[in-house]
Amino acid sequence: MRIDVLTLFPEMFEGVLNASILGKARQKGIVALEAVNFREYSESKHKTVDDYPYGGGGGMVLKPEPVFSAVEDLQEKSKTAPRVVLMCPQGEPFTQRKAEELAGEQHLVLICGHYEGYDERIREHLVTDELSIGDYVLTGGEIPAMAVIDSVVRLLPGVLGNESSAVTDSYSTGLLEHPHYTRPPEFRGWSVPEVLLSGHHENIERWRREQSLMRTLSRRPDLLGDAELTDKERKWLAERSAATNK
């Protein structure tokens, strides 16, 4: 997989792309990651990439020319048509499902904005997707792009040491993940649930599923409507919910 990030601040990505799991994925050749400064594609004398908005108003707007030129250059060099993603607070909320979808692509181009916003022609005629990581505004699209890259790359085969980790993560199953425990079995008087020490795999899986259901019910009940649940599980949740609301 190849991921190119168009940004005015490529230095922001140096630590993120070279450390931890992302760094190892690059070393293994599983993914090629590059931060591209689209200021280099500006044709103006002073490499200008922004200008005042037509109609007045505060802030500066990213010009279309350097962004189009940068993306088109990457498209010409690519073996496949890349998915071009605009990081934008107005975009589609980024979810685990979207990460799984993007992980199936061969080439992604992420565009990180700055200043007041983008020239609308970038949005209308260049990108394939617009993504937001939350209902708040940041100074630029770099941090959201890092979040998307991390979320997508960890899903690629061979990136995680345990391939089942990504499958059982929160949101991957439609539910929040069950609690985790490790050694020691008792810490400051707090004990690990006995079932996890029993070695009985069927009982452990049942406990984990019930904990996942209960955690989702208490913290993110909105997820349950789309989760794949059995009739028995829905009845079980309804009983727990009724008992809690008494």
Accessible surface in RSA format (square Angstrom, percent):
REM  Atomic radii and reference values for relative SASA: ProtOr
REM  Chains: A
REM  Algorithm: Lee & Richards
REM  Probe-radius: 1.40
REM  Slices: 20
REM RES _ NUM      All-atoms   Total-Side   Main-Chain    Non-polar    All polar
REM                ABS   REL    ABS   REL    ABS   REL    ABS   REL    ABS   REL
RES MET A   1    49.06  25.4   5.18   3.4  43.88 104.5  11.76  10.0  37.30  49.4
RES ARG A   2    86.26  36.2  85.85  43.8   0.41   1.0  36.16  49.4  50.10  30.4
RES ILE A   3     0.40   0.2   0.38   0.3   0.02   0.1   0.38   0.3   0.02   0.1
RES ASP A   4     0.18   0.1   0.18   0.2   0.00   0.0   0.00   0.0   0.18   0.2
RES VAL A   5     0.57   0.4   0.57   0.5   0.00   0.0   0.57   0.5   0.00   0.0
RES LEU A   6     0.00   0.0   0.00   0.0   0.00   0.0   0.00   0.0   0.00   0.0
RES THR A   7     0.00   0.0   0.00   0.0   0.00   0.0   0.00   0.0   0.00   0.0
RES LEU A   8    10.88   6.1   0.87   0.6  10.01  25.2   0.87   0.6  10.01  26.9
RES PHE A   9    65.84  32.9  65.84  40.8   0.00   0.0  65.84  39.9   0.00   0.0
RES PRO A  10    35.31  25.7  32.76  29.9   2.55   9.3  33.02  27.3   2.29  14.2
RES GLU A  11   100.99  58.0  88.12  66.7  12.86  30.6  51.67  99.9  49.32  40.3
RES MET A  12    79.92  41.4  60.58  40.1  19.34  46.0  59.47  50.6  20.46  27.1
RES PHE A  13     1.27   0.6   1.27   0.8   0.00   0.0   1.27   0.8   0.00   0.0
RES GLU A  14   110.12  63.2 104.97  79.4   5.15  12.3  39.79  77.0  70.33  57.4
RES GLY A  15    50.59  62.4   0.00   N/A  50.59  62.4  43.54 119.5   7.05  15.8
RES VAL A  16    54.69  36.0  45.31  41.0   9.38  22.6  51.49  44.7   3.20   8.7
RES LEU A  17     6.97   3.9   6.97   5.0   0.00   0.0   6.97   4.9   0.00   0.0
RES ASN A  18    93.11  64.2  71.61  69.2  21.50  51.8  26.30  63.3  66.81  64.6
RES ALA A  19    52.91  48.7  45.91  70.8   7.01  15.9  51.70  72.8   1.22   3.2
RES SER A  20    87.72  74.1  61.00  81.4  26.72  61.5  46.98 100.0  40.74  57.1
RES ILE A  21    68.34  38.9  67.57  50.3   0.77   1.9  67.74  48.8   0.60   1.6
RES LEU A  22     5.77   3.2   5.20   3.7   0.57   1.4   5.20   3.7   0.57   1.5
RES GLY A  23     3.76   4.6   0.00   N/A   3.76   4.6   3.10   8.5   0.66   1.5
RES LYS A  24   124.84  60.9 124.09  76.1   0.74   1.8  67.84  61.1  57.00  60.7
RES ALA A  25     1.16   1.1   0.00   0.0   1.16   2.6   0.58   0.8   0.57   1.5
RES ARG A  26    80.57  33.8  64.92  33.1  15.65  37.3  16.16  22.1  64.41  39.0
RES GLN A  27   152.07  85.0 112.39  82.1  39.68  94.5  48.17 102.5 103.90  78.8
RES LYS A  28   127.07  62.0  89.26  54.8  37.81  90.0  70.02  63.0  57.05  60.8
RES GLY A  29    63.03  77.7   0.00   N/A  63.03  77.7  31.06  85.2  31.96  71.6
RES ILE A  30    39.77  22.6  27.58  20.5  12.19  29.4  33.90  24.4   5.86  15.9
RES VAL A  31     5.28   3.5   0.00   0.0   5.28  12.7   1.82   1.6   3.46   9.4
RES ALA A  32    44.41  40.8  37.63  58.1   6.78  15.4  43.17  60.8   1.24   3.3
RES LEU A  33     6.89   3.8   0.53   0.4   6.36  16.0   0.59   0.4   6.30  16.9
RES GLU A  34    84.13  48.3  81.03  61.3   3.09   7.4  14.17  27.4  69.95  57.1
RES ALA A  35    26.94  24.8   7.01  10.8  19.93  45.3   7.01   9.9  19.93  52.8
RES VAL A  36    21.09  13.9  17.90  16.2   3.19   7.7  21.09  18.3   0.00   0.0
RES ASN A  37    32.96  22.7  29.69  28.7   3.27   7.9   3.05   7.3  29.91  28.9
RES PHE A  38     0.03   0.0   0.03   0.0   0.00   0.0   0.03   0.0   0.00   0.0
RES ARG A  39    76.94  32.3  76.94  39.2   0.00   0.0  29.59  40.4  47.35  28.7
RES GLU A  40   121.00  69.5 100.87  76.3  20.13  47.9  38.42  74.3  82.58  67.4
RES TYR A  41    52.13  24.3  41.71  23.7  10.41  27.1  34.21  25.7  17.91  22.1
RES SER A  42     6.27   5.3   2.26   3.0   4.01   9.2   0.95   2.0   5.32   7.5
RES GLU A  43   166.47  95.6 125.79  95.2  40.68  96.9  53.69 103.9 112.78  92.1
RES SER A  44    46.30  39.1  29.66  39.6  16.64  38.3  39.31  83.7   6.99   9.8
RES LYS A  45   186.07  90.8 146.26  89.7  39.81  94.8 101.64  91.5  84.43  89.9
RES HIS A  46   145.00  79.2 120.43  83.7  24.57  62.9  85.82  88.4  59.18  68.9
RES LYS A  47    88.73  43.3  88.73  54.4   0.00   0.0  61.25  55.1  27.48  29.3
RES THR A  48    51.55  36.7  47.72  48.4   3.83   9.1  32.14  43.2  19.42  29.4
RES VAL A  49     0.27   0.2   0.09   0.1   0.18   0.4   0.09   0.1   0.18   0.5
RES ASP A  50    23.77  16.6  21.67  21.6   2.10   5.0   0.00   0.0  23.77  23.7
RES ASP A  51    69.15  48.4  68.65  68.3   0.50   1.2  15.45  36.4  53.70  53.6
RES TYR A  52   169.70  79.2 153.82  87.5  15.88  41.3 107.40  80.7  62.30  76.8
RES PRO A  53    31.70  23.1  19.68  17.9  12.02  43.7  24.28  20.0   7.42  46.1
RES TYR A  54   220.77 103.1 193.10 109.9  27.67  72.0 148.35 111.5  72.42  89.3
RES GLY A  55    90.76 111.9   0.00   N/A  90.76 111.9  44.40 121.8  46.36 103.8
RES GLY A  56    51.52  63.5   0.00   N/A  51.52  63.5  33.82  92.8  17.70  39.6
RES GLY A  57    65.74  81.1   0.00   N/A  65.74  81.1  36.74 100.8  29.00  65.0
RES GLY A  58    62.82  77.5   0.00   N/A  62.82  77.5  41.88 114.9  20.94  46.9
RES GLY A  59    40.75  50.3   0.00   N/A  40.75  50.3  23.59  64.7  17.17  38.4
RES MET A  60    52.08  27.0  50.50  33.4   1.58   3.8  45.04  38.3   7.03   9.3
RES VAL A  61    31.59  20.8  30.57  27.7   1.01   2.4  30.57  26.6   1.01   2.8
RES LEU A  62     0.13   0.1   0.09   0.1   0.05   0.1   0.09   0.1   0.05   0.1
RES LYS A  63    51.05  24.9  48.72  29.9   2.33   5.5  21.55  19.4  29.50  31.4
RES PRO A  64    24.25  17.7  24.25  22.1   0.00   0.0  24.25  20.0   0.00   0.0
RES GLU A  65    95.07  54.6  88.83  67.2   6.24  14.9  58.60 113.3  36.48  29.8
RES PRO A  66     2.12   1.5   2.10   1.9   0.02   0.1   2.11   1.7   0.00   0.0
RES VAL A  67     0.12   0.1   0.12   0.1   0.00   0.0   0.12   0.1   0.00   0.0
RES PHE A  68    44.58  22.3  44.58  27.6   0.00   0.0  44.58  27.0   0.00   0.0
RES SER A  69    39.01  33.0  33.70  45.0   5.31  12.2  15.50  33.0  23.50  32.9
RES ALA A  70     0.10   0.1   0.05   0.1   0.04   0.1   0.05   0.1   0.04   0.1
RES VAL A  71     0.00   0.0   0.00   0.0   0.00   0.0   0.00   0.0   0.00   0.0
RES GLU A  72    78.61  45.1  78.12  59.1   0.49   1.2  22.91  44.3  55.70  45.5
RES ASP A  73    34.82  24.4  31.43  31.3   3.39   8.0  11.45  27.0  23.37  23.3
RES LEU A  74    13.49   7.5  12.55   9.0   0.94   2.4  12.57   8.8   0.92   2.5
RES GLN A  75    69.37  38.8  57.14  41.8  12.23  29.1  16.57  35.3  52.79  40.0
RES GLU A  76   148.01  85.0 110.42  83.5  37.59  89.5  48.65  94.1  99.36  81.1
RES LYS A  77   149.03  72.7 113.03  69.3  36.00  85.7  81.29  73.2  67.74  72.2
RES SER A  78    28.56  24.1   3.05   4.1  25.50  58.8   7.81  16.6  20.74  29.1
RES LYS A  79   209.96 102.4 168.28 103.2  41.68  99.2 120.06 108.1  89.90  95.8
RES THR A  80    55.16  39.2  45.78  46.4   9.38  22.4  50.94  68.4   4.22   6.4
RES ALA A  81    96.22  88.5  65.66 101.3  30.56  69.5  71.97 101.4  24.25  64.2
RES PRO A  82    10.23   7.5   1.64   1.5   8.59  31.2   1.73   1.4   8.50  52.8
RES ARG A  83    38.73  16.3  36.23  18.5   2.50   6.0  17.11  23.4  21.62  13.1
RES VAL A  84     1.00   0.7   1.00   0.9   0.00   0.0   1.00   0.9   0.00   0.0
RES VAL A  85     0.00   0.0   0.00   0.0   0.00   0.0   0.00   0.0   0.00   0.0
RES LEU A  86     0.00   0.0   0.00   0.0   0.00   0.0   0.00   0.0   0.00   0.0
RES MET A  87     5.85   3.0   0.45   0.3   5.39  12.8   1.26   1.1   4.59   6.1
RES CYS A  88     8.83   6.7   3.97   4.4   4.86  11.4   1.87   4.7   6.96   7.5
RES PRO A  89    77.88  56.8  56.53  51.5  21.35  77.6  59.87  49.4  18.01 111.9
RES GLN A  90   143.52  80.3 108.11  79.0  35.41  84.3  40.01  85.2 103.51  78.5
RES GLY A  91    12.70  15.7   0.00   N/A  12.70  15.7   3.00   8.2   9.69  21.7
RES GLU A  92    84.75  48.7  73.46  55.6  11.30  26.9  38.78  75.0  45.97  37.5
RES PRO A  93    94.72  69.0  91.95  83.8   2.78  10.1  93.17  76.9   1.56   9.7
RES PHE A  94    40.96  20.5  17.14  10.6  23.83  62.0  17.14  10.4  23.83  68.2
RES THR A  95    68.75  48.9  60.06  60.9   8.69  20.7  62.01  83.3   6.73  10.2
RES GLN A  96    31.00  17.3  21.90  16.0   9.11  21.7   4.18   8.9  26.82  20.3
RES ARG A  97   126.27  53.0 120.14  61.2   6.13  14.6  70.69  96.6  55.57  33.7
RES LYS A  98    18.08   8.8  15.81   9.7   2.27   5.4   5.30   4.8  12.78  13.6
RES ALA A  99     0.00   0.0   0.00   0.0   0.00   0.0   0.00   0.0   0.00   0.0
RES GLU A 100    67.47  38.7  52.90  40.0  14.58  34.7  29.12  56.3  38.36  31.3
RES GLU A 101    85.12  48.9  67.67  51.2  17.45  41.5  41.98  81.2  43.14  35.2
RES LEU A 102     0.00   0.0   0.00   0.0   0.00   0.0   0.00   0.0   0.00   0.0
RES ALA A 103    19.42  17.9   8.55  13.2  10.87  24.7   8.76  12.3  10.66  28.2
RES GLY A 104    68.13  84.0   0.00   N/A  68.13  84.0  36.27  99.5  31.85  71.3
RES GLU A 105    54.46  31.3  46.73  35.4   7.73  18.4   3.18   6.2  51.28  41.9
RES GLN A 106   120.08  67.1 111.32  81.4   8.77  20.9  41.05  87.4  79.03  59.9
RES HIS A 107     8.04   4.4   6.48   4.5   1.56   4.0   5.56   5.7   2.48   2.9
RES LEU A 108     0.45   0.3   0.45   0.3   0.00   0.0   0.45   0.3   0.00   0.0
RES VAL A 109     0.00   0.0   0.00   0.0   0.00   0.0   0.00   0.0   0.00   0.0
RES LEU A 110     0.28   0.2   0.28   0.2   0.00   0.0   0.28   0.2   0.00   0.0
RES ILE A 111     0.00   0.0   0.00   0.0   0.00   0.0   0.00   0.0   0.00   0.0
RES CYS A 112     0.68   0.5   0.00   0.0   0.68   1.6   0.00   0.0   0.68   0.7
RES GLY A 113     8.12  10.0   0.00   N/A   8.12  10.0   7.79  21.4   0.33   0.7
RES HIS A 114    33.58  18.4  28.49  19.8   5.09  13.0  19.16  19.7  14.42  16.8
RES TYR A 115    98.26  45.9  56.63  32.2  41.63 108.3  55.98  42.1  42.28  52.1
RES GLU A 116   115.54  66.3  87.88  66.5  27.66  65.9  20.87  40.4  94.67  77.3
RES GLY A 117    24.76  30.5   0.00   N/A  24.76  30.5  24.76  67.9   0.00   0.0
RES TYR A 118    23.83  11.1   9.73   5.5  14.10  36.7   9.44   7.1  14.39  17.7
RES ASP A 119    24.10  16.9  20.58  20.5   3.52   8.3   4.63  10.9  19.47  19.4
RES GLU A 120    86.89  49.9  81.88  61.9   5.01  11.9  45.06  87.1  41.84  34.2
RES ARG A 121   123.31  51.8 123.31  62.9   0.00   0.0  47.45  64.8  75.86  46.0
RES ILE A 122     0.00   0.0   0.00   0.0   0.00   0.0   0.00   0.0   0.00   0.0
RES ARG A 123    43.32  18.2  33.74  17.2   9.58  22.8  19.78  27.0  23.54  14.3
RES GLU A 124   108.35  62.2  73.79  55.8  34.56  82.3  28.85  55.8  79.50  64.9
RES HIS A 125   131.04  71.6  97.31  67.6  33.74  86.3  71.59  73.8  59.45  69.2
RES LEU A 126    19.64  10.9   7.75   5.5  11.89  29.9   9.59   6.7  10.05  27.0
RES VAL A 127    25.25  16.6   4.10   3.7  21.14  51.0   4.10   3.6  21.14  57.3
RES THR A 128    84.14  59.8  48.30  49.0  35.84  85.4  55.85  75.0  28.30  42.8
RES ASP A 129    16.56  11.6   9.22   9.2   7.34  17.4   7.65  18.0   8.91   8.9
RES GLU A 130    43.74  25.1  37.05  28.0   6.69  15.9  12.25  23.7  31.49  25.7
RES LEU A 131     0.25   0.1   0.00   0.0   0.25   0.6   0.00   0.0   0.25   0.7
RES SER A 132     7.72   6.5   4.89   6.5   2.83   6.5   5.53  11.8   2.19   3.1
RES ILE A 133    51.82  29.5  24.20  18.0  27.62  66.6  28.04  20.2  23.79  64.6
RES GLY A 134    22.59  27.9   0.00   N/A  22.59  27.9  20.21  55.5   2.38   5.3
RES ASP A 135   149.60 104.8 111.12 110.6  38.47  91.0  43.52 102.4 106.07 105.8
RES TYR A 136   116.11  54.2  99.43  56.6  16.68  43.4  88.82  66.7  27.28  33.6
RES VAL A 137   121.96  80.3  93.67  84.8  28.29  68.2  94.09  81.8  27.87  75.6
RES LEU A 138    71.19  39.6  47.94  34.3  23.25  58.4  53.41  37.5  17.78  47.9
RES THR A 139   123.89  88.1 107.33 108.8  16.57  39.5  86.97 116.8  36.93  55.8
RES GLY A 140    14.63  18.0   0.00   N/A  14.63  18.0   8.94  24.5   5.68  12.7
RES GLY A 141     6.60   8.1   0.00   N/A   6.60   8.1   5.03  13.8   1.57   3.5
RES GLU A 142     2.41   1.4   2.30   1.7   0.10   0.2   0.84   1.6   1.57   1.3
RES ILE A 143    96.67  55.0  95.68  71.3   0.99   2.4  95.68  68.9   0.99   2.7
RES PRO A 144    13.59   9.9  13.59  12.4   0.00   0.0  13.59  11.2   0.00   0.0
RES ALA A 145     0.00   0.0   0.00   0.0   0.00   0.0   0.00   0.0   0.00   0.0
RES MET A 146    26.65  13.8  25.28  16.7   1.37   3.3  14.81  12.6  11.84  15.7
RES ALA A 147    42.82  39.4  30.30  46.8  12.52  28.5  39.73  55.9   3.09   8.2
RES VAL A 148     0.40   0.3   0.40   0.4   0.00   0.0   0.40   0.3   0.00   0.0
RES ILE A 149     0.41   0.2   0.10   0.1   0.30   0.7   0.41   0.3   0.00   0.0
RES ASP A 150    68.79  48.2  68.28  68.0   0.51   1.2  14.46  34.0  54.33  54.2
RES SER A 151    21.11  17.8  19.35  25.8   1.76   4.0  13.11  27.9   8.00  11.2
RES VAL A 152     0.05   0.0   0.05   0.0   0.00   0.0   0.05   0.0   0.00   0.0
RES VAL A 153     0.00   0.0   0.00   0.0   0.00   0.0   0.00   0.0   0.00   0.0
RES ARG A 154    60.60  25.4  58.24  29.7   2.36   5.6  16.56  22.6  44.04  26.7
RES LEU A 155    37.64  21.0  13.75   9.8  23.89  60.0  14.46  10.2  23.18  62.4
RES LEU A 156    13.13   7.3  11.20   8.0   1.93   4.8  11.39   8.0   1.75   4.7
RES PRO A 157   110.99  80.9 100.92  92.0  10.07  36.6 102.90  85.0   8.09  50.3
RES GLY A 158    33.28  41.0   0.00   N/A  33.28  41.0  26.74  73.4   6.54  14.6
RES VAL A 159    10.15   6.7   0.20   0.2   9.95  24.0   0.55   0.5   9.60  26.0
RES LEU A 160    17.84   9.9  12.73   9.1   5.10  12.8  13.51   9.5   4.33  11.7
RES GLY A 161    90.23 111.3   0.00   N/A  90.23 111.3  45.48 124.8  44.75 100.2
RES ASN A 162    89.33  61.6  81.17  78.4   8.16  19.7  27.49  66.2  61.84  59.8
RES GLU A 163   100.81  57.9  90.07  68.1  10.74  25.6  65.28 126.3  35.53  29.0
RES SER A 164    58.99  49.8  53.77  71.8   5.22  12.0  41.32  88.0  17.67  24.8
RES SER A 165    40.22  34.0  33.68  44.9   6.54  15.1  22.34  47.6  17.87  25.0
RES ALA A 166    13.38  12.3  11.66  18.0   1.72   3.9  12.12  17.1   1.26   3.3
RES VAL A 167   100.06  65.8  94.31  85.4   5.75  13.9  98.61  85.7   1.45   3.9
RES THR A 168    66.00  46.9  61.49  62.3   4.51  10.8  51.05  68.6  14.95  22.6
RES ASP A 169    28.01  19.6  27.64  27.5   0.36   0.9  11.40  26.8  16.60  16.6
RES SER A 170    35.06  29.6  29.55  39.4   5.51  12.7  15.79  33.6  19.28  27.0
RES TYR A 171    89.91  42.0  85.27  48.5   4.65  12.1  62.77  47.2  27.14  33.5
RES SER A 172    19.03  16.1   3.73   5.0  15.30  35.3   3.40   7.2  15.63  21.9
RES THR A 173    61.65  43.8  41.78  42.4  19.88  47.4  43.55  58.5  18.10  27.4
RES GLY A 174    14.13  17.4   0.00   N/A  14.13  17.4  13.61  37.3   0.52   1.2
RES LEU A 175     1.76   1.0   1.58   1.1   0.17   0.4   1.58   1.1   0.17   0.5
RES LEU A 176    17.52   9.8  17.33  12.4   0.19   0.5  17.33  12.2   0.19   0.5
RES GLU A 177    40.10  23.0  32.83  24.8   7.27  17.3  10.87  21.0  29.23  23.9
RES HIS A 178    27.76  15.2  25.60  17.8   2.16   5.5  15.54  16.0  12.22  14.2
RES PRO A 179    20.32  14.8  15.29  13.9   5.03  18.3  18.59  15.4   1.73  10.7
RES HIS A 180   123.89  67.7  95.03  66.1  28.86  73.8  76.21  78.5  47.68  55.5
RES TYR A 181   111.14  51.9  72.85  41.4  38.30  99.7  46.56  35.0  64.59  79.6
RES THR A 182   111.77  79.5  90.66  91.9  21.10  50.3  78.40 105.3  33.37  50.4
RES ARG A 183   208.85  87.7 190.62  97.2  18.23  43.4  70.84  96.8 138.01  83.6
RES PRO A 184    76.51  55.8  70.50  64.3   6.01  21.9  71.97  59.4   4.54  28.2
RES PRO A 185    75.87  55.3  72.22  65.8   3.65  13.3  73.99  61.1   1.88  11.7
RES GLU A 186   107.41  61.7  91.93  69.6  15.48  36.8  25.72  49.7  81.69  66.7
RES PHE A 187   103.31  51.7 100.60  62.3   2.70   7.0 103.02  62.5   0.29   0.8
RES ARG A 188   188.76  79.3 146.71  74.8  42.05 100.1  53.72  73.4 135.04  81.8
RES GLY A 189    58.13  71.7   0.00   N/A  58.13  71.7  25.56  70.2  32.57  72.9
RES TRP A 190   170.05  68.2 161.84  78.3   8.21  19.3 137.30  73.2  32.76  53.1
RES SER A 191    74.65  63.1  49.89  66.6  24.75  57.0  34.03  72.5  40.62  56.9
RES VAL A 192    16.44  10.8  11.59  10.5   4.85  11.7  11.59  10.1   4.85  13.2
RES PRO A 193    34.96  25.5  23.46  21.4  11.49  41.8  34.96  28.9   0.00   0.0
RES GLU A 194   137.05  78.7 128.98  97.6   8.07  19.2  65.06 125.8  71.99  58.8
RES VAL A 195    35.13  23.1  27.35  24.8   7.77  18.7  32.38  28.1   2.75   7.5
RES LEU A 196    37.29  20.8  16.85  12.1  20.45  51.4  16.85  11.8  20.45  55.0
RES LEU A 197    98.34  54.8  64.65  46.3  33.69  84.7  69.75  49.0  28.60  77.0
RES SER A 198    66.61  56.3  25.83  34.5  40.78  93.9  36.93  78.6  29.67  41.6
RES GLY A 199    50.97  62.9   0.00   N/A  50.97  62.9  33.71  92.5  17.26  38.7
RES HIS A 200    89.81  49.1  82.30  57.2   7.51  19.2  60.20  62.0  29.61  34.5
RES HIS A 201   140.94  77.0 137.04  95.2   3.90  10.0  96.66  99.6  44.28  51.5
RES GLU A 202   114.34  65.6 103.52  78.3  10.81  25.7  41.79  80.8  72.55  59.2
RES ASN A 203    53.71  37.0  51.10  49.4   2.62   6.3   6.72  16.2  46.99  45.4
RES ILE A 204    17.10   9.7  17.10  12.7   0.00   0.0  17.10  12.3   0.00   0.0
RES GLU A 205   101.35  58.2  98.12  74.2   3.23   7.7  46.69  90.3  54.67  44.6
RES ARG A 206   115.89  48.7 108.47  55.3   7.42  17.7  53.35  72.9  62.54  37.9
RES TRP A 207    41.52  16.7  39.45  19.1   2.08   4.9  29.43  15.7  12.10  19.6
RES ARG A 208    80.76  33.9  80.53  41.0   0.24   0.6   4.75   6.5  76.01  46.1
RES ARG A 209    80.07  33.6  75.64  38.6   4.43  10.6  43.25  59.1  36.82  22.3
RES GLU A 210    60.71  34.9  60.71  45.9   0.00   0.0  11.86  22.9  48.85  39.9
RES GLN A 211    58.09  32.5  57.18  41.8   0.91   2.2   0.08   0.2  58.01  44.0
RES SER A 212    10.46   8.8  10.46  14.0   0.00   0.0   6.48  13.8   3.99   5.6
RES LEU A 213     2.76   1.5   2.76   2.0   0.00   0.0   2.76   1.9   0.00   0.0
RES MET A 214    61.15  31.7  60.44  40.0   0.71   1.7  60.42  51.4   0.73   1.0
RES ARG A 215    71.07  29.8  66.41  33.9   4.66  11.1  10.54  14.4  60.54  36.7
RES THR A 216     0.00   0.0   0.00   0.0   0.00   0.0   0.00   0.0   0.00   0.0
RES LEU A 217    32.97  18.4  26.00  18.6   6.97  17.5  26.00  18.3   6.97  18.7
RES SER A 218    86.15  72.8  47.58  63.5  38.57  88.8  48.20 102.6  37.95  53.2
RES ARG A 219   150.78  63.3 125.27  63.9  25.51  60.7  39.73  54.3 111.05  67.3
RES ARG A 220    87.36  36.7  87.23  44.5   0.13   0.3  32.22  44.0  55.14  33.4
RES PRO A 221    74.70  54.4  65.12  59.4   9.58  34.8  65.34  53.9   9.36  58.2
RES ASP A 222    94.86  66.4  63.76  63.5  31.10  73.5  53.03 124.8  41.83  41.7
RES LEU A 223    36.05  20.1  32.52  23.3   3.53   8.9  34.22  24.0   1.83   4.9
RES LEU A 224    20.51  11.4  20.40  14.6   0.11   0.3  20.51  14.4   0.00   0.0
RES GLY A 225    63.67  78.5   0.00   N/A  63.67  78.5  37.74 103.6  25.93  58.1
RES ASP A 226   138.19  96.8 108.14 107.6  30.05  71.0  37.44  88.1 100.75 100.5
RES ALA A 227     5.98   5.5   0.22   0.3   5.76  13.1   1.51   2.1   4.48  11.9
RES GLU A 228   156.81  90.0 139.35 105.4  17.46  41.6  60.19 116.4  96.62  78.9
RES LEU A 229    25.60  14.3   0.88   0.6  24.72  62.1   3.02   2.1  22.58  60.8
RES THR A 230    80.52  57.3  73.24  74.3   7.28  17.3  77.95 104.7   2.57   3.9
RES ASP A 231   126.41  88.5 116.06 115.5  10.35  24.5  39.64  93.3  86.77  86.5
RES LYS A 232   172.50  84.2 163.46 100.3   9.04  21.5 112.25 101.0  60.25  64.2
RES GLU A 233    28.46  16.3  27.82  21.0   0.64   1.5  15.41  29.8  13.04  10.7
RES ARG A 234   105.36  44.2  99.18  50.6   6.17  14.7  45.75  62.5  59.61  36.1
RES LYS A 235   139.66  68.1 132.98  81.6   6.68  15.9  81.04  72.9  58.62  62.4
RES TRP A 236    47.09  18.9  45.25  21.9   1.83   4.3  42.31  22.6   4.78   7.8
RES LEU A 237    11.03   6.1  10.40   7.4   0.64   1.6  10.70   7.5   0.33   0.9
RES ALA A 238    60.93  56.0  47.94  74.0  12.99  29.6  56.19  79.1   4.74  12.6
RES GLU A 239    88.29  50.7  78.34  59.3   9.95  23.7  40.74  78.8  47.55  38.8
RES ARG A 240    84.67  35.6  83.53  42.6   1.14   2.7  23.03  31.5  61.65  37.4
RES SER A 241    33.54  28.3  31.90  42.6   1.64   3.8  11.27  24.0  22.27  31.2
RES ALA A 242    55.72  51.2  45.36  70.0  10.36  23.6  53.15  74.8   2.57   6.8
RES ALA A 243    62.73  57.7  46.45  71.7  16.28  37.0  47.22  66.5  15.52  41.1
RES THR A 244   102.99  73.3  74.04  75.1  28.96  69.0  68.58  92.1  34.41  52.0
RES ASN A 245   119.47  82.4  84.74  81.9  34.73  83.6  31.66  76.2  87.81  84.9
RES LYS A 246   208.52 101.7 141.15  86.6  67.37 160.4 119.66 107.7  88.86  94.7
END  Absolute sums over single chains surface
CHAIN  1 A    14609.0      11369.9       3239.1       7948.9       6660.0
END  Absolute sums over all chains
TOTAL         14609.0      11369.9       3239.1       7948.9       6660.0
